[in-house]
Amino acid sequence: MTTKAASPPSGILWAKVWGLAAVQGAIILTWVIYNLYLVTLLTGLGFPEPLAVTLLVIENILAAVMEPLMGSLSDRVQHWMGSQFPLIALGIVLSSGCFIAIPAVAIFGAGARWLLPTMLVAWALAMTLFRAPALSLLGRYAFQTQLPQAASILTLVGGIAGAVGPMANRWILSLGPGLTFAIGSFVLIGAAFALRSANPTAGFTPKDSGDPASASPVSWLALGFIFGTGFGVALGFRCLMTGFPALVTAQLPEGPQGLIVGLIFIAIALVAIPGGQLATRLGNRRTMILGLALMGILGLLAGAIASGVLLALFALSFGACFSMVSNGTIPYALSLVPSQKAGLGTGMYFSGGAVASALFGTFADTVSGLSPALILAAGSLFFGLAALCIASSPRLKLGRVIH
């Protein structure tokens, strides 16, 4: 079982949080690389370009099932072995191996080209083995009231990794798939070592820790709110990252499009730490609702943007608001489940996001035919859905339960 660490003045085990942030950054960076190269790799072996969207939909459907399943398994592994790290390490090793094998299959697999889609799906599945188990550890690395501040480090690193896509895509593509995927694979392994060196097993022992079989009941309604929040946040963000680049292209056909879109992720990183401090003082749920409400308003006003300066201000404003929400997502999920079911709660949040991504991919062609302003307005509705879930969840009463 986990051991109780000495309590630092801040109530946060910073070394462990930074180790967890390394894992979060590696996850985002590898997905950035994957999305940049996916179409190129498939068309290089003669597959039609729309297959990329189909694969992403399949991967997200599988993730919707696997995320809570692996999260729940990690809760039991924690009880059986006293640590979730063996499951996390297994997932990272498998993911790293599959990731570095993808370009090899693309280069040498012309005679058996269907190995490539198989390997792509295998890698995406391997990634679901450890994300929820790893990020659920956050609940053991900070007091409940300090969780948003601890999560701000994950948001900071994630924002930096996410900025690589729009701001350095040409450079990444110039490296070629072999070197780029090798870098991503080594970053994953390095993140595992960073987390391991921080002794992930040790941490604060929650008061209600014990046998999962005798844990406090988990409300189906609570899991539904967690799922709905993940769904709304993810679908709203997907609408934004589809509509806003199209708006930038329309307004600035010859301008620094990648830089302006990248400002969203820069703002996410810059506001992460002060946003975490705000959530600690104001309350996590209030801060999340405030961020979602402001993003909804920005989405509705986006159609009136008519200059490059306003586009940049929109990107910075949206990133700042999203940072306030991102800091709170894992703490929010953890707050609605007993500590023995932390992996399940985290997995349900990611499951909602996966369903949103699958749904968005299914209707990608229809969405692409809409005006950028309409897509951004639709995103506002989904941010509103997430805010409604968060606002309603504190008043829930236990209904049917899972033991």
C-alpha positions in Angstrom: 0.0 0.0 0.0 1.1 3.6 -0.4 3.0 5.3 2.4 2.1 8.6 3.9 4.7 11.3 2.9 5.6 14.2 5.1 3.3 17.1 4.4 5.0 20.1 2.7 3.7 23.6 3.5 1.9 23.8 0.2 0.2 20.5 0.5 1.6 19.5 -2.9 4.3 17.0 -3.7 5.9 19.0 -6.5 8.5 16.5 -7.6 5.8 13.9 -8.3 3.6 16.4 -10.0 6.4 17.4 -12.4 7.0 13.7 -13.1 3.3 13.3 -13.9 3.5 16.4 -16.1 6.2 14.8 -18.1 3.9 12.0 -18.9 1.1 14.4 -19.8 3.5 16.3 -22.1 4.7 13.1 -23.8 1.1 12.0 -24.4 0.2 15.3 -26.1 3.5 15.5 -28.1 3.1 12.0 -29.5 -0.5 12.7 -30.5 0.6 15.9 -32.2 3.2 13.9 -34.2 0.7 11.2 -35.0 -1.9 13.7 -36.3 0.7 15.5 -38.4 1.9 12.4 -40.2 -1.2 10.2 -40.3 -2.5 11.2 -43.8 1.1 11.2 -45.2 1.8 7.7 -44.0 -1.5 6.3 -45.2 -1.4 7.9 -48.7 2.2 6.9 -49.0 1.1 3.2 -49.1 -1.7 3.9 -51.4 -4.6 4.2 -48.9 -7.3 6.9 -49.6 -7.0 10.0 -47.5 -10.5 9.6 -45.9 -9.2 6.4 -44.2 -7.4 8.7 -41.7 -10.7 10.0 -40.4 -12.1 6.5 -40.2 -9.2 5.3 -38.2 -9.4 8.2 -35.8 -13.1 7.5 -35.3 -12.4 3.8 -34.6 -9.6 4.7 -32.2 -11.8 7.0 -30.2 -14.6 4.5 -30.0 -12.2 2.0 -28.6 -10.8 4.6 -26.2 -14.3 5.4 -25.0 -14.5 1.8 -23.7 -10.9 1.3 -22.7 -10.3 4.5 -20.7 -12.7 3.7 -17.8 -11.9 0.0 -18.1 -8.2 0.6 -17.6 -8.9 3.2 -15.0 -11.0 0.8 -13.0 -8.3 -1.9 -13.4 -5.7 0.4 -12.1 -7.7 1.0 -9.0 -7.6 -2.8 -8.3 -3.9 -3.0 -9.2 -3.3 -0.2 -6.6 -5.1 -2.4 -4.0 -3.4 -5.7 -5.0 0.1 -4.4 -5.5 0.2 -1.1 -3.6 1.1 0.8 -6.8 -0.4 1.5 -10.2 3.1 2.1 -11.7 3.5 -1.5 -13.1 0.4 -1.0 -15.3 1.5 2.5 -16.3 5.0 1.3 -17.2 3.6 -1.6 -19.2 1.4 0.8 -21.2 4.2 3.3 -21.8 6.6 0.5 -23.0 4.0 -0.9 -25.4 3.1 2.5 -26.6 6.7 3.5 -27.2 7.3 0.2 -29.1 4.3 0.6 -31.3 5.0 4.3 -32.0 8.6 3.7 -33.2 7.3 0.7 -35.3 4.8 2.9 -37.2 7.2 4.5 -39.6 9.1 1.2 -40.0 5.9 -0.5 -41.2 5.2 2.5 -43.5 8.6 2.3 -45.1 9.1 -1.5 -45.3 5.6 -2.8 -45.3 4.6 -2.2 -48.9 4.1 -5.9 -49.4 1.7 -6.1 -46.4 0.3 -2.6 -46.3 -2.6 -3.4 -44.0 0.0 -3.8 -41.3 0.1 0.0 -41.1 -3.6 0.7 -40.1 -3.3 -2.3 -37.7 -0.2 -0.8 -36.1 -1.8 2.7 -35.9 -4.9 1.3 -34.0 -2.6 -0.8 -31.8 -0.6 2.3 -30.8 -3.8 4.2 -30.0 -5.0 1.3 -27.9 -1.7 1.0 -26.0 -2.0 4.7 -25.1 -5.3 4.1 -23.4 -3.6 1.5 -21.1 -1.9 4.2 -19.0 -3.4 7.6 -19.4 -6.2 7.4 -16.9 -4.1 5.3 -14.4 -1.3 7.8 -14.6 -3.3 11.0 -14.3 -5.4 9.7 -11.5 -2.3 9.7 -9.4 -2.7 13.4 -9.1 -5.2 12.8 -6.3 -2.4 11.4 -4.2 0.1 14.2 -4.9 -1.9 17.1 -3.4 -4.5 17.9 -0.8 -8.0 18.1 -2.3 -8.1 21.9 -2.1 -4.7 22.2 -3.8 -5.4 19.9 -6.7 -6.1 22.6 -9.3 -2.8 24.3 -8.4 -1.0 21.0 -8.8 -2.9 20.3 -12.1 -1.7 23.7 -13.4 1.8 22.1 -13.9 0.2 19.5 -16.2 -1.7 22.2 -18.0 1.5 24.2 -18.4 3.5 21.3 -19.9 0.5 20.3 -22.0 0.1 23.8 -23.4 3.8 23.9 -24.4 3.5 20.4 -26.1 0.3 21.4 -27.8 1.9 24.5 -29.3 4.3 22.4 -31.2 1.6 21.3 -33.7 0.5 24.7 -35.1 3.8 26.5 -34.6 6.4 24.0 -35.6 4.5 21.6 -38.0 6.7 22.4 -41.0 9.9 21.7 -39.0 8.5 18.5 -37.6 7.5 17.3 -41.1 10.9 18.2 -42.4 12.5 15.7 -40.0 10.8 12.8 -41.7 8.7 10.1 -40.0 11.6 7.9 -38.9 13.4 10.5 -36.8 10.2 12.2 -35.6 8.6 9.0 -34.3 11.8 7.9 -32.7 12.0 11.2 -30.8 8.3 10.7 -29.7 9.1 7.2 -28.6 12.1 8.2 -26.5 10.1 11.1 -25.0 7.5 8.6 -23.8 10.2 6.4 -22.2 11.9 9.4 -20.7 8.6 10.5 -19.2 8.2 7.1 -17.6 11.7 7.4 -16.0 10.9 10.9 -14.8 7.8 9.6 -13.0 9.6 6.5 -11.7 12.5 8.6 -10.3 9.9 10.7 -8.4 8.8 7.6 -6.5 5.2 7.6 -7.7 4.0 5.0 -5.1 4.5 7.4 -2.2 2.0 10.1 -1.6 -0.7 11.5 0.6 -3.0 8.6 1.8 -6.6 9.6 1.3 -8.8 9.2 4.4 -11.2 6.9 2.7 -8.4 4.7 1.2 -9.0 1.0 1.6 -10.3 -2.1 -0.2 -12.1 -1.1 -3.4 -14.7 -3.8 -2.8 -15.7 -2.0 0.4 -15.3 1.5 -0.9 -18.0 4.1 -0.7 -20.5 3.7 -3.5 -20.0 5.4 -6.8 -23.1 7.1 -8.2 -24.1 6.4 -11.7 -25.2 10.0 -11.9 -21.8 11.2 -10.7 -20.1 9.2 -13.5 -22.6 10.6 -15.9 -21.7 14.2 -15.0 -18.0 13.4 -15.3 -18.7 11.9 -18.7 -20.8 14.8 -19.8 -18.2 17.3 -18.7 -15.5 15.5 -20.7 -17.9 15.3 -23.7 -18.8 19.0 -23.6 -15.2 20.3 -23.1 -13.8 18.0 -25.8 -16.4 18.7 -28.4 -16.3 22.4 -27.8 -12.6 22.4 -28.1 -12.8 20.4 -31.3 -15.2 23.0 -32.8 -12.9 25.7 -31.8 -9.8 24.1 -33.3 -11.7 23.6 -36.5 -13.5 26.9 -36.8 -10.8 29.2 -35.6 -8.0 28.1 -38.0 -10.6 28.4 -40.9 -11.4 31.9 -39.6 -7.8 32.9 -39.5 -7.2 31.5 -43.0 -10.2 33.5 -44.3 -9.1 36.7 -42.6 -5.3 36.4 -43.2 -4.7 34.2 -46.2 -1.1 35.4 -46.4 -0.5 36.0 -42.7 1.1 34.0 -39.8 -1.7 31.5 -39.4 0.2 28.9 -37.4 1.5 31.6 -35.0 -2.0 33.0 -34.3 -3.5 29.5 -33.7 -0.4 28.6 -31.6 -1.2 31.6 -29.4 -4.1 29.6 -27.9 -1.6 27.0 -26.5 0.9 29.7 -25.4 -1.9 31.3 -23.4 -2.9 28.0 -22.0 0.6 27.5 -20.7 1.1 31.1 -19.5 -2.2 31.2 -17.5 -1.9 27.7 -16.1 -0.2 28.6 -12.8 -2.1 31.8 -12.0 -5.3 30.0 -13.1 -4.5 27.2 -10.6 -4.0 29.8 -7.8 -7.4 31.4 -8.7 -9.1 28.0 -8.5 -7.6 27.4 -5.1 -9.0 30.7 -3.8 -12.3 30.9 -5.7 -13.1 27.1 -5.8 -12.4 24.7 -8.7 -16.0 24.3 -9.9 -16.7 28.1 -9.9 -13.4 28.7 -11.8 -14.3 26.0 -14.4 -17.8 27.4 -14.9 -16.4 30.9 -15.3 -13.9 29.7 -17.9 -16.5 27.8 -19.8 -18.9 30.7 -19.7 -16.3 33.1 -21.1 -15.3 30.6 -23.8 -19.0 30.4 -24.8 -19.2 34.1 -25.1 -16.0 34.3 -27.1 -17.3 31.6 -29.5 -20.5 33.6 -30.1 -18.6 36.8 -30.8 -16.0 35.2 -33.1 -18.0 35.9 -36.2 -17.5 39.7 -35.6 -13.7 39.4 -35.8 -12.3 41.3 -38.7 -8.6 42.0 -38.1 -5.4 40.1 -37.4 -5.1 42.0 -34.0 -8.5 40.8 -32.9 -7.7 37.3 -34.0 -4.6 37.3 -31.9 -6.6 38.7 -28.9 -9.2 36.1 -29.4 -6.6 33.3 -29.4 -5.0 34.6 -26.2 -8.3 35.1 -24.5 -9.6 31.7 -25.4 -6.4 30.0 -24.3 -6.5 31.8 -21.0 -10.1 30.7 -20.4 -9.4 27.2 -21.5 -6.4 27.0 -19.1 -8.8 27.8 -16.2 -11.0 24.8 -17.3 -8.1 22.4 -18.0 -6.6 22.9 -14.6 -9.8 21.7 -13.0 -10.9 18.7 -15.1 -9.0 15.9 -13.3 -9.6 17.5 -9.8 -13.3 17.7 -10.7 -13.5 14.1 -11.8 -11.7 13.0 -8.6 -14.0 15.0 -6.4 -17.0 13.0 -7.5 -15.7 9.5 -6.8 -14.1 7.8 -3.7 -10.3 7.8 -3.7 -10.4 4.0 -4.3 -12.1 4.7 -7.7 -9.9 7.5 -8.8 -8.9 5.7 -12.0 -12.5 5.0 -12.9 -13.4 8.6 -12.4 -10.5 9.9 -14.5 -11.2 7.3 -17.2 -14.9 8.4 -17.4 -13.8 11.9 -18.1 -11.5 10.8 -20.9 -14.2 8.4 -22.2 -16.5 11.4 -22.6 -13.8 13.2 -24.6 -13.2 10.1 -26.8 -16.9 9.9 -27.6 -16.9 13.6 -28.5 -13.9 13.1 -30.8 -15.5 10.0 -32.5 -18.8 11.9 -33.0 -16.9 14.9 -34.4 -14.9 12.7 -36.8 -18.1 11.0 -38.0 -19.6 14.3 -39.1 -16.3 15.9 -40.1 -17.3 16.4 -43.8 -20.6 18.1 -42.7 -18.8 20.3 -40.2 -16.2 21.4 -42.8 -19.0 22.7 -45.0 -20.2 25.1 -42.3 -19.0 28.7 -41.8 -16.3 29.2 -39.2 -18.6 31.5 -37.2 -21.3 28.8 -37.1 -18.8 26.1 -36.0 -17.5 28.3 -33.2 -21.0 29.1 -32.1 -21.7 25.4 -31.9 -18.7 25.0 -29.7 -20.2 27.6 -27.3 -23.2 25.3 -26.9 -21.0 22.3 -25.9 -19.1 24.5 -23.5 -22.5 25.4 -22.0 -23.3 21.7 -21.7 -20.1 21.1 -19.7 -20.8 24.0 -17.5 -24.3 22.7 -16.8 -22.9 19.3 -15.8 -20.5 20.9 -13.4 -23.1 23.2 -11.9 -25.5 20.4 -11.4 -23.1 17.8 -10.0 -22.7 19.3 -6.5 -26.4 18.9 -5.9 -26.6 15.2 -7.0 -27.9 12.5 -4.7 -26.7 9.0 -4.8 -28.8 6.8 -7.0 -27.9 3.4 -8.4 -24.3 2.6 -7.4 -21.3 0.6 -8.5 -19.4 -1.5 -6.0 
